[in-house]
Amino acid sequence: MTPELRQACARAVHLLTPEGRMLRAGRACLWVLERIGYPVLARVLALPPLVWVVEVGYWLVARNRGLASRVLFRRGAER
């Protein structure tokens, strides 16, 4: 892994598709969403301007991981 790729992976999830495409951030999440059983939702969210909203949402969560994990996974912390 190159130092540049290591830094990029620290900022966003990266995914290499079976076809050899590199996806990152929100688009990588949409690819996974489609494969785990939500193909219609993923395809709708992949359309502009919705994909831009997904990317901005990913950016916000990625830069505030600590806050996002406390808010989204509050029940797990209480156990």
Secondary structure as GFF3:
##gff-version 3
##sequence-region A 1 79
A	DSSP	alpha_helix	3	11	.	.	.	ID=ss1
A	DSSP	beta_strand	14	16	.	.	.	ID=ss2
A	DSSP	beta_strand	22	24	.	.	.	ID=ss3
A	DSSP	alpha_helix	25	35	.	.	.	ID=ss4
A	DSSP	alpha_helix	39	45	.	.	.	ID=ss5
A	DSSP	alpha_helix	50	63	.	.	.	ID=ss6
A	DSSP	alpha_helix	65	72	.	.	.	ID=ss7
A	DSSP	alpha_helix	74	78	.	.	.	ID=ss8
###
